[in-house]
Amino acid sequence: MKKADIIAIAEGLKLIEEGVETIQNVMRDNKIKSLQEIAAQLIPIFKDDDDSLSDSIVKHLN
């Protein structure tokens, strides 16, 4: 591995850590205790969605 590879891995790990913290904060704020509870809440929202929420998420991630 090159130095640039190690730096890229470290940056990726930092992003994962930040993502986990974000998820934990949302779960704590909404008193959600498991990923199953998140899925149970998200699935109906996405089923009822007219694709605008999905499109917004895709645009936000790109």
JOCOR-V411251 format. One line per field, one symbol per residue. psi: psi as a letter, one per 30 degrees, with the letter a starting at -180 (. if undefined). A space follows every 50 residues. Layout:
psi->???
This chain:
psi->kleeeeeeeeeeeeeeeeeeeeeeeeeeeghkflfeeeeeeeeeeeefkg feeeeeeeeef.
